[in-house]
Amino acid sequence: MAITLSGDQTIPAPPLSSRLTPAQVWGIVLLAPYMLVFLAFVVYPVSYGLWLARHPASYVELYNDPVFARAAINTLIFLVVGINIKMLIALFLSGFFAQQRTWIKWLSVIFILPWAVPSIPTILSVRFMLNPEWGMVNQIIFKLTGEDGPNWLNDPTVALGMAIAVHIWKSLPFWTLILITGRLAIAHDLFEAADVDGASWWQKFRYITWPSMQTLYVTCTLLSMIWTLGDFNSVYLLTGGGPADLTHVLSTLGIRYLRLDQLSLAMASIVCAMPFVLPLVYFMMKRLSR
């Protein structure tokens, strides 16, 4: 870049390094490694995946695959059932754990363990407990009734229900903690005034707790939907998509196609989840920007 004066005289512009302050130079230097990591591990993989899924024929083949249709329905069931039950339980458990009692504080430590422990050992342990031959659940049923227990993961409906239950059990402590912080932020004077007026617990919840936590609850629900769409562990570690590929969700369907050496279908199945994710991200960012 050059600066033009009157006539034909031009003065070259000073170099960029001389126009930046030392703080700006250090900012660029410190930001550069993060930008490189972002480009290498986010931008490049996403762009490469979209490039692999660019062929329209892949989506036609995916549409004609009955496993994809079943996975889309399972994903919808997983979202509607799992998220609503999880958030409702978290809402009411937050009221229980918000009480200032010593034994409740110790119980909260045990309650948070499923979320704090890594997913692989915890979910695999549940799978071992549901084994029809030597699993702990069927052993207890046999000792109590003298009859063999069911094959829990051999029925698609029961297996998907177990995957939803595992998802709720694994992520419930986190959302309960978030909602506890919302409850603790409510002014205690409001509850004291309600006690003086003789309000019941339901009236205090309806007119004090819920209006104060409604925004937080909706925001947590939207964020939970985004995370649940990408929940790979709860389904794949418990059922592996079985029996007969009937419990796959969109987050696990790509692994099935990778095992069949159908890379384009694997990427296309992931791209098909974007219409679910992008509106949720939009509403999430819109609520957070208020």
Secondary structure as GFF3:
##gff-version 3
##sequence-region A 1 290
A	DSSP	beta_strand	2	4	.	.	.	ID=ss1
A	DSSP	beta_strand	10	12	.	.	.	ID=ss2
A	DSSP	alpha_helix	16	19	.	.	.	ID=ss3
A	DSSP	alpha_helix	22	38	.	.	.	ID=ss4
A	DSSP	pi_helix	39	43	.	.	.	ID=ss5
A	DSSP	alpha_helix	44	52	.	.	.	ID=ss6
A	DSSP	alpha_helix	56	64	.	.	.	ID=ss7
A	DSSP	alpha_helix	66	97	.	.	.	ID=ss8
A	DSSP	alpha_helix	102	111	.	.	.	ID=ss9
A	DSSP	alpha_helix	113	116	.	.	.	ID=ss10
A	DSSP	alpha_helix	119	129	.	.	.	ID=ss11
A	DSSP	alpha_helix	136	145	.	.	.	ID=ss12
A	DSSP	alpha_helix	156	184	.	.	.	ID=ss13
A	DSSP	alpha_helix	188	196	.	.	.	ID=ss14
A	DSSP	alpha_helix	201	204	.	.	.	ID=ss15
A	DSSP	pi_helix	205	209	.	.	.	ID=ss16
A	DSSP	alpha_helix	210	229	.	.	.	ID=ss17
A	DSSP	alpha_helix	233	236	.	.	.	ID=ss18
A	DSSP	alpha_helix	250	259	.	.	.	ID=ss19
A	DSSP	alpha_helix	263	271	.	.	.	ID=ss20
A	DSSP	alpha_helix	274	288	.	.	.	ID=ss21
###
